[in-house]
Amino acid sequence: MAEPVVLMATMVAEPGQEELVEKTLTAALAAVHAEPGCLRYALHRKAGTTGEFVVIEKWASQEALGAHTKGAAMREVGTALARALAAPPDMVFLDAIPVGDPDAGAV
């Protein structure tokens, strides 16, 4: 059985592009949630900011994540945000440390 993949993607909007970034990411959510292997794809904004966005993702496998990154929803997001982000998304992959309640202690 494949191991789930958990990551945190942080995106910073260029000044004046905050609304475009939020609307683009929000519009993609339904399509991403429907992708095979999507276990979690949750959009957040860094507290106290208007233009720093964080997506917490969990995929059933590396293959599912790979398909997601090459899929239609991410192609559309990439095209829409090509000039709206201050830098490429910062992707941080996480390894779970299974302790305590499996539901409360892991993403």
Secondary structure, 3 states (H helix, E strand, C coil): CCCCEEEEEEEEECCCCHHHHHHHHHHHHHHHHCCCCEEEEEEEECCCCCCEEEEEEEECCHHHHHHHHHCHHHHHHHHHCCCCECCCCEEEEECCCCCCCCCCCCC
